[in-house]
Amino acid sequence: MRSSEKILFLGPEDSPLIRWLQLNGEQVVQTVNQLAIKDIASQEFSFLVSYGYRHIIGTEVLDLFPSRAINLHISFLPWNRGADPNFWSFIEDTPKGVTIHYLDEGVDTGDIICQQELQFESGGETLASTYQKLHATIQELFRSNWDEIKAVRCPRRKQIGKGSVHKMADKAKLSHLLTDGWQTSVSVLSNYASKRSQ
């Protein structure tokens, strides 16, 4: 019989992973709010799962979850840490993919549990379609690795190389490229990347 874990899920309440965890017998408490240690220290959570969470998690919180705090990030780390990873992967022509990693005090700098690289045909894809595929991929990666993650049996490896990191404000100076918002073809961004490299 599977043991039930009490999961602190940091991210939107409509995440399909919440329902999946519940269907697999886990107890899930969800929030998008900034964490304060006084709010969670007494609740005896066994795991912290961050997916689409917009706040930095302090070390005093992470210390409650040794080897049990993970993040789902839609980039192929160490590339495109931080904000808007999908956008920057086309702007800077860096590897595209998804990564599940342990949380540490940095921004998307923790040891990698598993990751998957993706290839996109720039002609027919938009920012929205690639974003959806990245999320579908990372959700499946989470589901297929959850038993190993929660048993703390999964491999972990250091991130190698400098990679890249972006803040939310960084995208503002390139917003003119998003002519159709999230329906902008990624070929527009790839063309920009090609011109920059010439």
C-alpha positions as semicolon CSV with decimal commas, in nm:
position;residue;x (nm);y (nm);z (nm)
1;M;0,000;0,000;0,000
2;R;0,130;0,346;-0,093
3;S;0,215;0,574;0,196
4;S;0,041;0,911;0,198
5;E;0,247;1,230;0,207
6;K;0,132;1,573;0,321
7;I;0,237;1,805;0,039
8;L;0,272;2,181;0,051
9;F;0,201;2,275;-0,311
10;L;0,316;2,623;-0,411
11;G;0,142;2,732;-0,729
12;P;-0,198;2,793;-0,890
13;E;-0,497;2,609;-0,746
14;D;-0,603;2,489;-1,092
15;S;-0,281;2,296;-1,152
16;P;-0,369;1,946;-1,278
17;L;-0,091;1,805;-1,062
18;I;-0,287;1,885;-0,745
19;R;-0,574;1,661;-0,851
20;W;-0,332;1,394;-0,968
21;L;-0,154;1,392;-0,631
22;Q;-0,487;1,370;-0,449
23;L;-0,601;1,081;-0,669
24;N;-0,278;0,906;-0,575
25;G;-0,359;0,934;-0,206
26;E;-0,153;1,240;-0,114
27;Q;-0,281;1,519;0,109
28;V;-0,228;1,854;-0,063
29;V;-0,235;2,204;0,083
30;Q;-0,203;2,469;-0,191
31;T;-0,109;2,835;-0,181
32;V;0,023;3,108;-0,410
33;N;0,093;3,342;-0,117
34;Q;0,438;3,436;0,012
35;L;0,536;3,184;0,277
36;A;0,603;3,274;0,637
37;I;0,766;3,006;0,848
38;K;0,517;3,064;1,130
39;D;0,236;2,959;0,894
40;I;0,382;2,621;0,807
41;A;0,625;2,508;1,078
42;S;0,356;2,339;1,287
43;Q;0,178;2,165;0,999
44;E;0,427;1,880;0,954
45;F;0,443;1,878;0,577
46;S;0,656;1,600;0,434
47;F;0,719;1,760;0,094
48;L;0,724;2,098;-0,075
49;V;0,641;2,108;-0,447
50;S;0,680;2,440;-0,629
51;Y;0,526;2,474;-0,974
52;G;0,444;2,815;-1,116
53;Y;0,514;2,987;-0,782
54;R;0,610;3,356;-0,807
55;H;0,799;3,413;-0,481
56;I;1,150;3,339;-0,359
57;I;1,145;3,072;-0,086
58;G;1,367;3,161;0,209
59;T;1,625;2,928;0,360
60;E;1,432;2,916;0,689
61;V;1,148;2,745;0,499
62;L;1,377;2,522;0,291
63;D;1,548;2,404;0,609
64;L;1,218;2,238;0,705
65;F;1,239;2,021;0,389
66;P;1,589;1,869;0,358
67;S;1,599;1,686;0,020
68;R;1,220;1,725;0,009
69;A;1,167;2,061;-0,160
70;I;1,148;2,050;-0,538
71;N;1,068;2,289;-0,821
72;L;0,926;2,225;-1,167
73;H;1,078;2,470;-1,416
74;I;1,002;2,490;-1,787
75;S;1,359;2,534;-1,904
76;F;1,653;2,306;-1,973
77;L;1,865;2,414;-1,677
78;P;2,111;2,574;-1,633
79;W;1,968;2,773;-1,925
80;N;1,696;3,030;-1,863
81;R;1,668;3,034;-1,489
82;G;1,418;3,281;-1,350
83;A;1,139;3,451;-1,543
84;D;0,999;3,382;-1,891
85;P;1,221;3,083;-1,973
86;N;1,031;2,986;-2,287
87;F;1,057;3,336;-2,435
88;W;1,432;3,360;-2,366
89;S;1,507;3,017;-2,507
90;F;1,406;3,150;-2,851
91;I;1,547;3,502;-2,810
92;E;1,890;3,366;-2,713
93;D;1,871;3,039;-2,910
94;T;1,944;2,824;-2,607
95;P;1,833;2,464;-2,536
96;K;1,460;2,419;-2,476
97;G;1,312;2,176;-2,230
98;V;1,197;2,115;-1,875
99;T;1,368;2,037;-1,544
100;I;1,267;1,910;-1,202
101;H;1,524;2,014;-0,944
102;Y;1,579;2,048;-0,572
103;L;1,527;2,393;-0,429
104;D;1,814;2,583;-0,274
105;E;1,869;2,948;-0,181
106;G;1,938;3,050;-0,543
107;V;1,697;3,107;-0,832
108;D;1,658;2,773;-1,012
109;T;2,012;2,671;-0,914
110;G;1,946;2,350;-0,719
111;D;2,060;1,999;-0,808
112;I;1,879;1,842;-1,102
113;I;1,655;1,540;-1,045
114;C;1,549;1,487;-1,406
115;Q;1,507;1,690;-1,723
116;Q;1,395;1,651;-2,082
117;E;1,505;1,849;-2,383
118;L;1,246;1,945;-2,649
119;Q;1,280;2,046;-3,011
120;F;1,033;2,284;-3,177
121;E;0,977;2,355;-3,545
122;S;0,984;2,733;-3,550
123;G;0,758;2,763;-3,855
124;G;0,433;2,637;-3,705
125;E;0,478;2,706;-3,335
126;T;0,375;3,005;-3,125
127;L;0,481;3,108;-2,777
128;A;0,147;2,972;-2,654
129;S;0,178;2,632;-2,825
130;T;0,536;2,578;-2,708
131;Y;0,439;2,686;-2,355
132;Q;0,158;2,428;-2,351
133;K;0,392;2,153;-2,472
134;L;0,651;2,241;-2,209
135;H;0,389;2,219;-1,935
136;A;0,247;1,891;-2,066
137;T;0,600;1,747;-2,072
138;I;0,698;1,857;-1,722
139;Q;0,370;1,732;-1,575
140;E;0,430;1,389;-1,730
141;L;0,791;1,395;-1,608
142;F;0,665;1,467;-1,256
143;R;0,404;1,191;-1,267
144;S;0,653;0,931;-1,390
145;N;0,916;1,025;-1,130
146;W;0,702;1,104;-0,825
147;D;0,744;0,766;-0,653
148;E;1,122;0,795;-0,669
149;I;1,115;1,162;-0,565
150;K;0,901;1,104;-0,259
151;A;1,109;0,803;-0,155
152;V;1,418;1,026;-0,185
153;R;1,570;0,767;-0,416
154;C;1,605;0,984;-0,725
155;P;1,946;1,080;-0,860
156;R;2,070;1,433;-0,815
157;R;2,339;1,611;-1,012
158;K;2,492;1,954;-0,993
159;Q;2,412;2,203;-1,266
160;I;2,712;2,242;-1,494
161;G;2,802;2,567;-1,667
162;K;2,700;2,925;-1,618
163;G;2,374;2,901;-1,812
164;S;2,156;3,212;-1,804
165;V;1,908;3,391;-1,578
166;H;1,641;3,655;-1,642
167;K;1,418;3,881;-1,438
168;M;1,060;3,973;-1,524
169;A;1,165;4,327;-1,618
170;D;1,415;4,201;-1,877
171;K;1,141;4,112;-2,126
172;A;0,995;4,466;-2,131
173;K;1,261;4,605;-2,366
174;L;1,178;4,332;-2,621
175;S;0,799;4,349;-2,590
176;H;0,780;4,503;-2,939
177;L;0,860;4,156;-3,077
178;L;0,537;4,017;-2,932
179;T;0,323;4,149;-3,217
180;D;0,049;3,893;-3,152
181;G;0,097;3,851;-2,778
182;W;0,128;3,484;-2,681
183;Q;0,017;3,387;-3,033
184;T;0,337;3,538;-3,175
185;S;0,518;3,286;-3,393
186;V;0,842;3,167;-3,236
187;S;1,000;3,222;-3,578
188;V;0,983;3,597;-3,503
189;L;1,193;3,541;-3,193
190;S;1,427;3,297;-3,366
191;N;1,485;3,548;-3,647
192;Y;1,573;3,810;-3,388
193;A;1,822;3,566;-3,233
194;S;1,979;3,498;-3,575
195;K;2,025;3,869;-3,651
196;R;2,185;3,928;-3,309
197;S;2,440;3,655;-3,368
198;Q;2,554;3,788;-3,708
